[in-house]
Amino acid sequence: MEILAVLALVVAVAALLVALLAGRRAGGPRSGAGIDSVPEDVHGLRQEVAALRAEAGDALRHLAVVRYDAFGDMGGHLSWTLALLDDGGDGVVLTSIHGRSEARTYAKSVHEWRSDQQLSPEELEAIEHARPRG
């Protein structure tokens, strides 16, 4: 979501520059007005983009879901684990284990892609799937 906002901002700046340059070449009424303020506007926009990127780093935007059968006699992959993490690997892992007569839900904190609490294989898998590739 934040990437789309940044991309839209960059496209808007490019469109503004093209319009200003086209008006100047055509000798239109805006040919001299506003062109000197473009570097300041671009600088301000760059600062805004940097601030948005810094904010986005704390967003829980890396997620993965692993569905599975927690018990051998149950089918349908009703149990699941959800990893919600930010760019630094901080966040939470939520697990819901469904049995025949009850369901239990667990939350474990994650810091730098690891947890102080013991993680199940499914929780480890969810964290690994949420980790960005690259």
N, C-alpha and C positions, 0 to 999 in steps of 0.2 A: 504494500500500500504506500509506504513512504517512498519507495523507488519510483512509483508512478508519479507522485507529487513532484519529486525532484526532476524527473524527465519532463513533465509538463512545464515546469519553471524554466528549464533550459530551452525548450521549444519556444516559449513565449519571448524569452530574451532574444533568441535568434530572429524571430519574426519582427520584433521591434527594430533590431539593427538593420534588417533588410528593408523595412519600410522607411526608416530614416535615410538610408543611403539612396534608395530609389527616389525619394522626394528631393534630395539634394541634387542628384543628377538631372532631374527634370526641371530644376529651377523653380519649384513650387514655392508657395508661401512659407513653408517650413524649412526651406533649404538651409538657412543659417541658424534657425532657432532650435535649441535643444541638442544639437550635435555635440556641443562642448560638455554637456552634462552626462553624456553616455558613459564615459569611464567611471564617474562617481556611481551611477546607477548599477553598472556591472560589478563594481566593487561591493556595493551594498547587497546585491543579489548573491555574490559569491559568499559573503559572510552569512547570509540567510541559509544558503545551501549547506555550508559547513555546520551551522547550528542544527539543522534538520538531520544531518548525518550523525551528529553526536547524540541527538535524542534517539534516533532509530537504533543505536547500538544497545540501548537498554530495553528495547521492545522485545516481548516474547514472540519472536517471529520464526523461530526454528521449531518445527513440531513434527511429530511422527506418532502414528498409532500402530500398535501391534495387537492383533486379535488372535485368540487361541482358546483351546479347550483346557481348562485348569484341571479337570478330573476326567479320567479315562471313560467313565460311563456317561458323560455328557457330550453332546455334539452341538454343532451350530456356531462354534467360536463365539460364545456369549461373554467370555472373559476378555478384558482388554487392558492395555497399558498405553497411556498418553504421556509423551514427553513434551513440555513447553519450555523452551530455553531461549536466552538472548544470544547475542554475538559472542560473548565471553564464555558461554556454556553454563550460565547461571540460570536457575529456574526451579522447576518442580517436575516430578514424575508422579502421575496419578494412576493407580491400578484399581480395577474393579474385578473381583473374582466371584463368578456366579456359580452357585451350587444348585442342587435340586430344591432346597427349601429356604435358602438364604443367599444374600449377596453381601460381600464385604468390600469396602473401599479403603484404600491406603494412599497417603500422600507422603512423598519423601523429597527433601530438598536436595538440590544439585548445585554444586559449585565447581566451576572450571571442568565441566564434563564428568565429574565424579561425585559420589555421595559418601558422607560419613556413615550412613546406615547401609546395611547389607542389601544389595540389589539382587533381584531375581534375574534369571537369564533373559526373560522377556523385557524387563526394565532396562537391562544393559543393551539389548537389541534396539529398543525404542530410542535410547540416547544416541546410539551409533547412527541410526537412520536419520535422526534430527540434525546431526553434525553436518555443516556445509562441506561440500566437496571442493577440493581445489588446492 
